[in-house]
Amino acid sequence: MAYNFRILDRDQMYLMPPRLKEWLPEDDLAWFVMDAVSQVDLKKFHSRYREDGRGNAAYDPSMMVSLLLYIQLLHGGTVQPAVLLLTLFGHRRPT
């Protein structure tokens, strides 16, 4: 299947900091959320998208589920929310 999702690359290299993974502490709740979502079967979400990859690219369902779960858990850490959201979304912003 060739779903047309926007690329979600949390290993993307940047000048400062070099990797998105370096923005958050290792024990941050965001990492737990992303790990938990990576183990969830999201096939029902994928079934709602075209399999031929045509049309505008959609946001990866794992990113959206991560956001919803994260919001539900209400982060209480000291990292700015913008940094957390950019990391969860692999530096993707709604357009």
Residue frames as a rotation matrix with the C-alpha (Angstrom) as fourth column:
MET 1
0.575 0.818 0.000 0.00
0.818 -0.575 0.000 0.00
0.000 0.000 -1.000 0.00
ALA 2
-0.523 -0.760 0.386 1.18
0.773 -0.614 -0.160 3.49
0.359 0.215 0.908 -0.77
TYR 3
0.528 0.703 -0.476 -0.58
0.838 -0.521 0.159 5.80
-0.136 -0.483 -0.865 1.67
ASN 4
0.002 -0.477 0.879 0.20
0.524 -0.748 -0.408 9.46
0.852 0.461 0.248 1.12
PHE 5
0.787 0.170 -0.593 1.28
0.614 -0.307 0.727 10.62
-0.059 -0.936 -0.346 4.59
ARG 6
0.712 -0.610 0.347 3.56
-0.510 -0.790 -0.341 13.54
0.482 0.066 -0.873 5.32
ILE 7
0.107 -0.763 -0.637 6.98
0.261 0.640 -0.723 12.22
0.959 -0.089 0.268 6.28
LEU 8
0.898 0.127 0.422 7.42
-0.380 -0.261 0.887 11.81
0.223 -0.957 -0.186 10.04
ASP 9
0.363 -0.866 -0.343 11.15
0.441 0.484 -0.756 11.65
0.821 0.123 0.558 10.73
ARG 10
0.997 0.033 0.075 12.11
-0.054 -0.435 0.899 12.19
0.063 -0.900 -0.432 14.36
ASP 11
0.373 -0.927 0.044 15.73
0.693 0.309 0.651 11.43
-0.617 -0.213 0.757 13.43
GLN 12
0.742 -0.035 0.669 15.88
0.532 -0.575 -0.621 14.44
0.407 0.817 -0.408 11.07
MET 13
-0.171 -0.888 -0.426 19.19
0.973 -0.221 0.070 16.28
-0.156 -0.402 0.902 11.40
TYR 14
0.857 0.355 0.373 19.11
0.390 -0.920 -0.021 20.03
0.336 0.164 -0.927 12.09
LEU 15
0.036 -0.895 0.445 21.85
0.051 -0.443 -0.895 22.53
0.998 0.055 0.029 12.83
MET 16
-0.916 -0.333 0.222 20.87
-0.174 -0.167 -0.970 23.26
0.361 -0.928 0.095 16.44
PRO 17
0.006 -0.617 0.787 20.12
-0.607 0.623 0.493 20.92
-0.794 -0.481 -0.371 18.12
PRO 18
-0.752 -0.462 -0.470 21.32
-0.638 0.328 0.697 18.34
-0.168 0.824 -0.542 15.62
ARG 19
-0.758 0.520 -0.394 18.43
0.240 0.784 0.572 15.90
0.606 0.339 -0.719 16.25
LEU 20
0.022 0.876 0.482 14.88
-0.508 -0.405 0.760 16.31
0.861 -0.262 0.436 17.52
LYS 21
0.536 0.182 -0.824 15.53
0.425 0.786 0.450 13.52
0.730 -0.591 0.344 20.03
GLU 22
-0.479 -0.804 -0.353 18.00
0.762 -0.182 -0.621 15.80
0.435 -0.567 0.700 21.80
TRP 23
-0.427 0.372 0.824 15.34
-0.212 -0.927 0.308 18.42
0.879 -0.043 0.475 22.57
LEU 24
0.563 0.729 0.390 13.65
-0.615 0.053 0.787 16.46
0.553 -0.683 0.478 25.33
PRO 25
-0.314 -0.633 0.707 15.09
-0.932 0.349 -0.100 14.64
-0.184 -0.690 -0.700 28.36
GLU 26
-0.793 -0.086 -0.603 15.13
-0.320 0.901 0.292 10.85
0.518 0.425 -0.742 28.05
ASP 27
-0.839 0.460 -0.288 12.60
0.528 0.564 -0.635 10.47
-0.130 -0.685 -0.717 30.85
ASP 28
-0.779 0.573 -0.253 10.07
-0.570 -0.816 -0.092 12.90
-0.259 0.072 0.963 29.37
LEU 29
-0.152 0.856 0.494 6.45
-0.111 0.482 -0.869 11.74
-0.982 -0.187 0.022 29.10
ALA 30
0.387 0.301 -0.872 6.48
-0.841 -0.273 -0.468 12.43
-0.379 0.914 0.147 25.35
TRP 31
-0.559 -0.666 -0.494 8.85
-0.798 0.593 0.103 9.48
0.225 0.452 -0.863 24.76
PHE 32
-0.795 0.355 0.491 6.54
-0.035 0.782 -0.622 7.17
-0.605 -0.512 -0.609 26.71
VAL 33
0.223 0.941 -0.256 3.56
-0.336 -0.173 -0.926 8.34
-0.915 0.292 0.278 24.65
MET 34
0.192 -0.194 -0.962 5.36
-0.981 -0.067 -0.183 7.87
-0.029 0.979 -0.203 21.31
ASP 35
-0.846 -0.530 -0.062 6.60
-0.528 0.848 -0.046 4.41
0.077 -0.007 -0.997 22.36
ALA 36
-0.524 0.730 0.439 3.12
-0.006 0.512 -0.859 3.36
-0.852 -0.453 -0.264 23.51
VAL 37
0.417 0.716 -0.560 1.50
-0.561 -0.282 -0.778 4.58
-0.715 0.638 0.285 20.28
SER 38
-0.239 -0.585 -0.775 4.12
-0.967 0.214 0.137 2.78
0.086 0.783 -0.617 18.18
GLN 39
-0.976 -0.135 0.173 2.87
-0.169 0.966 -0.198 -0.50
-0.140 -0.222 -0.965 19.68
VAL 40
-0.179 0.982 0.053 -0.80
-0.187 0.019 -0.982 0.18
-0.966 -0.186 0.180 18.90
ASP 41
-0.579 0.098 0.810 -2.43
0.746 0.465 0.477 -1.29
-0.330 0.880 -0.342 15.80
LEU 42
-0.395 0.373 -0.840 -3.54
-0.183 -0.927 -0.327 1.76
-0.900 0.025 0.434 13.79
LYS 43
-0.895 0.009 0.446 -4.84
0.405 0.436 0.804 -0.14
-0.187 0.900 -0.394 10.75
LYS 44
0.080 0.996 0.046 -8.38
0.959 -0.065 -0.275 1.19
-0.271 0.066 -0.960 11.25
PHE 45
0.315 -0.060 -0.947 -7.02
0.018 -0.997 0.069 4.74
-0.949 -0.039 -0.314 10.97
HIS 46
-0.711 -0.677 -0.191 -5.06
-0.206 -0.059 0.977 3.84
-0.672 0.734 -0.098 7.82
SER 47
-0.555 0.539 0.634 -8.17
0.774 0.613 0.157 2.32
-0.304 0.578 -0.757 6.23
ARG 48
0.452 0.759 -0.469 -9.73
0.543 -0.651 -0.530 5.80
-0.707 -0.015 -0.707 6.09
TYR 49
0.064 -0.532 -0.844 -7.05
-0.520 -0.740 0.427 7.01
-0.852 0.412 -0.324 3.65
ARG 50
0.831 0.174 -0.528 -6.57
-0.556 0.270 -0.786 6.29
0.006 0.947 0.321 -0.03
GLU 51
0.602 -0.597 0.530 -4.26
0.167 0.743 0.648 3.36
-0.781 -0.302 0.547 -0.62
ASP 52
0.642 -0.335 0.690 -3.00
0.759 0.150 -0.634 4.62
0.109 0.930 0.350 -3.98
GLY 53
-0.228 -0.814 -0.534 -1.10
0.865 -0.421 0.273 7.52
-0.447 -0.399 0.800 -2.37
ARG 54
-0.423 0.116 0.898 -2.95
0.650 -0.652 0.391 10.14
0.631 0.749 0.201 -4.44
GLY 55
0.677 0.710 0.193 -4.20
0.439 -0.601 0.668 13.41
0.591 -0.368 -0.718 -3.07
ASN 56
0.317 -0.540 0.780 -2.73
-0.617 -0.742 -0.263 15.75
0.720 -0.398 -0.568 -0.49
ALA 57
-0.462 -0.574 -0.676 -0.46
0.192 0.680 -0.708 14.18
0.866 -0.457 -0.204 2.07
ALA 58
0.691 0.709 0.141 -2.15
-0.079 -0.120 0.990 13.55
0.719 -0.695 -0.027 5.41
TYR 59
-0.050 -0.661 0.749 -0.56
-0.961 -0.173 -0.217 13.65
0.273 -0.731 -0.626 8.84
ASP 60
-0.602 -0.267 -0.752 0.58
-0.146 0.963 -0.225 10.24
0.785 -0.026 -0.619 10.04
PRO 61
0.474 0.878 -0.064 -2.10
-0.122 0.137 0.983 8.74
0.872 -0.458 0.172 12.31
SER 62
0.208 -0.455 -0.866 0.57
0.882 0.470 -0.035 7.84
0.423 -0.756 0.499 14.89
MET 63
-0.820 -0.503 0.274 1.39
0.381 -0.836 -0.396 11.54
0.428 -0.220 0.877 15.23
MET 64
-0.293 0.799 0.525 -2.24
-0.467 -0.599 0.650 12.51
0.834 -0.055 0.549 15.74
VAL 65
0.617 0.478 -0.626 -2.89
0.245 0.639 0.729 9.71
0.748 -0.603 0.277 18.25
SER 66
-0.283 -0.803 -0.524 0.28
0.871 0.014 -0.492 10.73
0.402 -0.596 0.695 20.11
LEU 67
-0.788 0.025 0.615 -1.02
-0.100 -0.991 -0.087 14.27
0.607 -0.130 0.784 20.38
LEU 68
0.204 0.968 0.149 -4.42
-0.434 -0.047 0.900 13.19
0.877 -0.248 0.411 21.68
LEU 69
0.530 -0.072 -0.845 -2.91
0.606 0.729 0.318 10.81
0.593 -0.680 0.430 24.23
TYR 70
-0.545 -0.832 -0.107 -0.34
0.712 -0.391 -0.584 13.36
0.444 -0.394 0.805 25.31
ILE 71
-0.527 0.436 0.730 -2.96
-0.374 -0.890 0.262 16.05
0.763 -0.135 0.632 25.81
GLN 72
0.553 0.785 -0.280 -4.99
-0.129 0.413 0.901 13.62
0.823 -0.462 0.330 27.90
LEU 73
0.332 -0.508 -0.795 -2.02
0.848 0.529 0.016 12.90
0.412 -0.680 0.607 30.14
LEU 74
0.926 0.129 0.355 -1.37
0.041 -0.969 0.245 16.66
0.375 -0.213 -0.902 30.60
HIS 75
0.135 -0.981 -0.140 2.36
0.674 0.194 -0.712 17.13
0.726 0.002 0.688 30.70
GLY 76
0.974 0.185 -0.129 3.58
0.215 -0.590 0.778 18.69
0.068 -0.786 -0.614 33.92
GLY 77
0.250 -0.967 -0.048 7.29
0.960 0.242 0.138 18.97
-0.122 -0.081 0.989 33.00
THR 78
0.219 -0.286 -0.933 9.45
0.267 -0.902 0.339 22.04
-0.938 -0.324 -0.121 32.62
VAL 79
-0.768 -0.488 0.414 9.97
0.500 -0.055 0.864 21.85
-0.399 0.871 0.286 28.84
GLN 80
-0.581 0.548 -0.601 8.04
-0.563 -0.804 -0.190 24.41
-0.588 0.228 0.776 26.80
PRO 81
0.209 0.780 0.590 4.91
0.007 0.602 -0.799 22.98
-0.978 0.171 0.120 25.14
ALA 82
0.709 0.038 -0.704 6.03
-0.664 -0.297 -0.686 24.16
-0.235 0.954 -0.186 21.69
VAL 83
-0.369 -0.909 -0.191 9.19
-0.929 0.368 0.044 22.02
0.031 0.194 -0.981 21.92
LEU 84
-0.527 0.241 0.815 7.15
-0.221 0.887 -0.406 19.02
-0.820 -0.394 -0.414 23.03
LEU 85
0.546 0.835 0.073 4.70
-0.103 0.154 -0.983 19.36
-0.832 0.529 0.170 20.15
LEU 86
0.443 -0.464 -0.767 7.43
-0.896 -0.232 -0.378 19.86
-0.003 0.855 -0.519 17.55
THR 87
-0.662 -0.712 0.236 9.13
-0.723 0.689 0.049 16.70
-0.198 -0.138 -0.970 18.79
LEU 88
-0.218 0.675 0.705 5.90
-0.038 0.716 -0.697 14.68
-0.975 -0.179 -0.130 18.79
PHE 89
0.771 0.629 -0.102 5.15
-0.065 -0.081 -0.995 15.85
-0.634 0.773 -0.022 15.25
GLY 90
0.166 -0.770 0.616 8.65
0.859 0.420 0.293 15.38
-0.484 0.480 0.731 13.86
HIS 91
-0.633 -0.418 -0.651 8.88
0.237 -0.906 0.351 19.16
-0.737 0.068 0.673 13.29
ARG 92
-0.649 0.515 0.561 5.75
0.645 -0.019 0.764 19.17
0.404 0.857 -0.320 11.08
ARG 93
-0.788 0.434 -0.435 3.37
-0.014 -0.720 -0.694 22.10
-0.615 -0.541 0.574 11.37
PRO 94
0.087 0.889 0.450 -0.21
0.730 0.250 -0.636 22.30
-0.678 0.384 -0.627 10.09
THR 95
-0.913 -0.402 -0.067 -0.44
0.225 -0.635 0.739 24.11
-0.340 0.660 0.670 6.76
